[in-house]
Amino acid sequence: MRYFIRLSYDGTAYHGWQIQPNGISVQETLQQALSTLLRQPTEIVGAGRTDAGVHARMMVAHFDGMVEDTAQLVYKLNKLLPRDIAVQQVWPVADEMHARFSATSRTYHYFVHLRKSPFLRQYSWQLYGQLDFDKMNEAARTLLDYEDFTSFSKVNTDAKTNLCHVTQAVWEPIPDSEEGDVEVWRFTITANRFLRNMVRAIVGTLVEVGRGRMTVDDFRRVIEQRNRCSAGESVPGNALFLVDVSYEQFPNPKIC
């Protein structure tokens, strides 16, 4: 049978989600634990690929096997997995369901803070000076007008298309920050799919708008040029979180 698994992880110690030869990955770590418990090699397929250092409050993956008690499997996985990976749920799905290709949307959060904080440094990007978030939001809204995001994609990837449908892109202040007078902002972006490095490149380019180094029209031209060299720098991965993966069959996988 096919099963979906919902998990979260702190990506600090990992070279991203996907198995790779040069470092430990979340996929490899989860796959080893699952194979041990099911007593046979078990492949895990994720809903996407987070980069090195990127976190997930919610990742969905699937695997094929036979599970007698899904609740017990969740319990045993959490006992076996390291502290920076947690499994919330395992449930059976139809054989044709696919964690990656059946997903209809993904949502990411990116955090920035505007004053030095020893407690935010691991999960937020510190910026110096003031940013014009109104202009940044004006530029972010233009993302909904386009589908080709080549300018924000890592070059030489195995992606067959650079077309994505962005449905939400907005900067919002975090009102009740425990850091008191440290101003914290969150960027939320939702799309049907994302290219490699796409969110981090978009954030880096929007910050250029916020600093006054680029206008909203300049931001549009960056998208239209379809050239990675025209966009801003890729921002650090430690402030990026995958927070939701949606499926038509499961409007809210968190309570499936």
Buried (B, 14 or more C-beta within 10 A) or exposed (E): EBBBBBBBBBBBBBBBBBBBEEEBBBBBBBBBBBBEBBEEEBBBBBBBBBBBBBBBBBBBBBBEBEBEEBEEBBEBBBEBBEEBBBBEBBBEBEEEBBBBEBBEBBBBBBBBBBBEBEEBEEBBBBBEEEBEBEBBBBBBBBBEEBBBBBBBBBEEEEBEEBBBEBEBBBBEEBEEBEBEEBBBBBBBBBBBBBBBBBBBBBBBBBBBBBBEEBBBEBBBEBBEEBEBEBBBEBBBBBBBBBBBBBBEEBEEBEEB
